[in-house]
Amino acid sequence: MKKLPFGTMLLALVIVVPIPTMAAIDIRFGIPLPPPIVFPAPPEVVVIPDTYAYVVPDIDVDLFFWHGWWWRPWKGRWYRSHYYNRGWAYYDNVPSFYFDVDPGWRGHYRDHNWYGHRWNYERIPYPRLQRNWKSWQNNRRWEKQGTWGVQSYKPRPQQQVQELRRERQEQYHQSPEVQQHQQWRQQQRQPQVRKPQGQQQREPHLKQPQEAQHPLQVQQRQPQHFQPKGQQHQKESQHPQSRGKPQGGDEEHRK
């Protein structure tokens, strides 16, 4: 049996033995990213009535396309990407379209029924979605041409739409995973208590003795030793010859 080179053996071990990998983290916020979704081919989508949000119906997790982004919720958080299978980043909010999405859309899709009306939805291939989603939204295609694929479609009154949005929003925020994430967000937004910079600079000076603070002032306050005027006169009187006489006075006297 021939001996295999060391590099070939190492490569074989790497292929056969899986190496555990660390969970992906969004470095901007320090939170985990959702696990990847493996697609054998680009997914087809269906537009949800009363929205311009598209959903992938053939997977068990919620994956939406809206306004040029792919969106997915995971563990009470939201993520988005320009790609359906990679590049996810944490989104610090709930996308506005989500509360217009009927939570029971999977049942409506399965039964081809939208609130008692036949739902002839259209499965849209991925390339067609990428080419046309913007023009469809600008031209309001699904209301004008296809009525969202719902037979005898009648839009809900605006007041009912707002009530549904509020109900769905309340139900969403009651989820334990969403509440846990909301608590985390509040903790991140609370400012850390710090001492003012001016106080931090003054504290060391207050602990030092006053002489060390102002050495010049200490020198000025030291008493200066002066002799009394009377003592000065006495000393001068003891030497009368030197008092007030110029150096040439002795020479004139000797003459």
C-alpha positions, 0 to 999 in steps of 0.5 A: 500500500502506497503511503499518501502524502501528509497534505492529502491525508489532512484534506481527507480528514477535513472532508470527512470529519466536520469541524464545529463552527461558531454561531454567526453574530451581527458585530454591530449589535452583538446578537446571533444571526438566524440559521441559514435556509437551504434552497435547492433552487430560487424560491417562488413567492405569493403576494398576500392580499391587501399588501405588497408583501410576498411570502415563500409558501413552501418552507416552514419558517416565515420568509417575506419579500417587501420593498426590495428586501428579504425579511424573516423573524427569528426568536422575537427579532427581525432580520433582513437581507438583499438575498433570500439565502445569505447576508442577514443582518439584525433589524432593530424594529418591526417592518411596517408591512408585517401587521398587515399580514394575516397570521392565518395566511398559510391556512388560506393558501392551503385551502385556496380561500380568502375569507370565504372567497376563492383565492386563485393566487399566482406563484411568482418565480424569483427572476420575475419578482426581481424584475417587476416588484417595483413597477407592480407596486408603483402601478398598483397592479394587484388591485387594478388587474388581478384583485389579488387573485381573490374572486369578488374581492372587496377591500376592507374599510379603512377603520377595520384595517386599522383595528386589525393592525392594532390587534395583530400588534398587541398579539405580537408584543405578547409573545414571550420571545418578543417581550424578552427581546424588548427588555434587552433593547430597553437595557441597551438604550438606558444610559450608563451612570457616569460622574461628570468629567469636571468632578473627576478632575477636581477630586484628586486636587481636593485630596492634596494638601494646600501647600502642594497645590499652590507652592508659590502662595506658600512661599509668599506666606512664609514670614520675612525676618526684619530687624526692628528700626531701633536695633538698626540705629543702635548698630549704626551708632556703634560704627559712627565712622562709617556712617554717612562718610565718603571714602575720601573723608579720611584723606582730607582730615589727614591733610 
